[in-house]
Amino acid sequence: MEFKVLKTPLTTEVVRSLRAGDFVALYGVVYTARDAAHRRMVQAIASGEPLPFDPAGQVIYYTGPCPGFNHHPVGSCGPTTSGRMDGYTVELLKLGIKGMIGKGERSAEVRAAMQECQAVYLATIGGAGAYLSRKVLRAEIVAYPDLGPEAVMKLEVADFPCIVATDVHGGNLYRDQDKGAI
Amino acid sequence: MRIIQAEDITRAVATAVIEANTVLPPDICQALKQAYEKERMPRARYLLQVLLENAEIAKKEGLALCQDTGMTVVDIMIGQEVHITGDLREAVNEGIRVGYHQGHFRASVVKDPLIRVNTGDNTPCIMHTEIVPGDKMRITVFPKGAGSENMARAAMLKPGAGEQGIIDFVLETVEIAGGNPCPPLVVGVGIGGNMELACYLAKKAIMKPLGASSPYPELQRKLLESINKTGIGPQGLGGDTTALGVNIESYPTHIASLPVAVNLGCHSTRRCTLEL
């Protein structure tokens, strides 16, 4: 498999260059957030409070890693089901989030917002948490530590494998599959 | 009568928690390897190869196979001649506490389904007990991730729906689930009993090793073939391998009922059984 190198934060130009089905190797910072953190971020937006990080160009990784040990910053660190975050996603895209990493398909509403805001959805390998943990170089909790494994973490990743699942040109691996045209 | 101490149960559960979360069972590993050999789509082959590599890393480094180390199902067969000293439920939950802490596994349980504060130690587990003849205890620890559990379904079919009704319901469940439950799947089907028993039978079905004896081997074969024809593939990104196997468990049922439940296991369907 040939992997395109992708560095975070992402620009619109880079997002536009990606096509569904591309293999990418991600380098740089991504922020973790799953259900509980998304709920809090959307509450923060509603009450005019700042987000835990500046969302412009950033990538959110839907994961709640196992604790790190033996000098590794995180334990097992694979993606969770992205669809659960659909209801919170549009607002984050409007604030400049450029990429999301998870597993499983997104709602039509999220896909439309991705086109409008020029953001990409990357699928990584669900259930390959041990493998993916070795692609994480550093990890630091940046918000909501009381949420335990659902806290927002800043991860620095290198050679982190993803497949472009939904691009900004209407390409979508999951939807293509629904049509039977794999 | 045979006496089993609560501390021994705690130790066994903790050991099984660590083993189950870090070592992929041999039958699942074998099925993944066979799927890799047979898979024709390059993207799916790549994904299956990473999953096999993941299992090797997890085992070698004592890492959790998946960060979702699950809400733990503990299924216990208790010989009727066993006398347990201490509190069985507390002994099992202490084993969960110790195992998840020692294994550096994620705590994934919230105390209240609406208030949602993490209990911090992955307790309580979901415990099933059955009294059986003999003087032994057989404990199966089954960490079940929510990605797959969330896609489980049950239906009370009309008896006239018959085998075809069951096939349609299972296929519909797998289609709706798509990539969410981390295919290739282990598909567990519970048929008969009543509503709650069908659900439990479906869970029992995915706790069994692939290729274990079945009341309906032909139906299992037919289901596996149909599921793999959907093209959903590993991770829902297309391919020949949507399921590694189908297991069915059944029970007598009411003259008016045909309960069916489907529980999906991910490609890391993890389990460890110990006997005391």
Boltz contact constraints between the chains, C-beta under 6 A:
constraints:
  - contact:
      token1: [A, 1]
      token2: [B, 46]
      max_distance: 6.0
  - contact:
      token1: [A, 65]
      token2: [B, 67]
      max_distance: 6.0
  - contact:
      token1: [A, 66]
      token2: [B, 64]
      max_distance: 6.0
  - contact:
      token1: [A, 66]
      token2: [B, 67]
      max_distance: 6.0
  - contact:
      token1: [A, 66]
      token2: [B, 104]
      max_distance: 6.0
  - contact:
      token1: [A, 66]
      token2: [B, 105]
      max_distance: 6.0
  - contact:
      token1: [A, 66]
      token2: [B, 106]
      max_distance: 6.0
  - contact:
      token1: [A, 67]
      token2: [B, 104]
      max_distance: 6.0
  - contact:
      token1: [A, 69]
      token2: [B, 104]
      max_distance: 6.0
  - contact:
      token1: [A, 75]
      token2: [B, 63]
      max_distance: 6.0
  - contact:
      token1: [A, 75]
      token2: [B, 64]
      max_distance: 6.0
  - contact:
      token1: [A, 75]
      token2: [B, 104]
      max_distance: 6.0
  - contact:
      token1: [A, 76]
      token2: [B, 63]
      max_distance: 6.0
  - contact:
      token1: [A, 76]
      token2: [B, 64]
      max_distance: 6.0
  - contact:
      token1: [A, 76]
      token2: [B, 66]
      max_distance: 6.0
  - contact:
      token1: [A, 76]
      token2: [B, 67]
      max_distance: 6.0
  - contact:
      token1: [A, 77]
      token2: [B, 67]
      max_distance: 6.0
  - contact:
      token1: [A, 78]
      token2: [B, 66]
      max_distance: 6.0
  - contact:
      token1: [A, 78]
      token2: [B, 67]
      max_distance: 6.0
  - contact:
      token1: [A, 81]
      token2: [B, 147]
      max_distance: 6.0
  - contact:
      token1: [A, 81]
      token2: [B, 180]
      max_distance: 6.0
  - contact:
      token1: [A, 104]
      token2: [B, 179]
      max_distance: 6.0
  - contact:
      token1: [A, 104]
      token2: [B, 180]
      max_distance: 6.0
  - contact:
      token1: [A, 105]
      token2: [B, 178]
      max_distance: 6.0
  - contact:
      token1: [A, 125]
      token2: [B, 50]
      max_distance: 6.0
  - contact:
      token1: [A, 126]
      token2: [B, 182]
      max_distance: 6.0
  - contact:
      token1: [A, 126]
      token2: [B, 235]
      max_distance: 6.0
  - contact:
      token1: [A, 127]
      token2: [B, 66]
      max_distance: 6.0
  - contact:
      token1: [A, 127]
      token2: [B, 182]
      max_distance: 6.0
  - contact:
      token1: [A, 127]
      token2: [B, 266]
      max_distance: 6.0
  - contact:
      token1: [A, 127]
      token2: [B, 267]
      max_distance: 6.0
  - contact:
      token1: [A, 127]
      token2: [B, 268]
      max_distance: 6.0
  - contact:
      token1: [A, 128]
      token2: [B, 50]
      max_distance: 6.0
  - contact:
      token1: [A, 128]
      token2: [B, 51]
      max_distance: 6.0
  - contact:
      token1: [A, 128]
      token2: [B, 54]
      max_distance: 6.0
  - contact:
      token1: [A, 129]
      token2: [B, 66]
      max_distance: 6.0
  - contact:
      token1: [A, 129]
      token2: [B, 67]
      max_distance: 6.0
  - contact:
      token1: [A, 130]
      token2: [B, 54]
      max_distance: 6.0
  - contact:
      token1: [A, 130]
      token2: [B, 57]
      max_distance: 6.0
  - contact:
      token1: [A, 130]
      token2: [B, 58]
      max_distance: 6.0
  - contact:
      token1: [A, 130]
      token2: [B, 63]
      max_distance: 6.0
  - contact:
      token1: [A, 130]
      token2: [B, 65]
      max_distance: 6.0
  - contact:
      token1: [A, 131]
      token2: [B, 50]
      max_distance: 6.0
  - contact:
      token1: [A, 131]
      token2: [B, 53]
      max_distance: 6.0
  - contact:
      token1: [A, 131]
      token2: [B, 54]
      max_distance: 6.0
  - contact:
      token1: [A, 131]
      token2: [B, 57]
      max_distance: 6.0
  - contact:
      token1: [A, 148]
      token2: [B, 118]
      max_distance: 6.0
  - contact:
      token1: [A, 149]
      token2: [B, 106]
      max_distance: 6.0
  - contact:
      token1: [A, 173]
      token2: [B, 237]
      max_distance: 6.0
  - contact:
      token1: [A, 177]
      token2: [B, 238]
      max_distance: 6.0
  - contact:
      token1: [A, 182]
      token2: [B, 231]
      max_distance: 6.0
  - contact:
      token1: [A, 182]
      token2: [B, 238]
      max_distance: 6.0
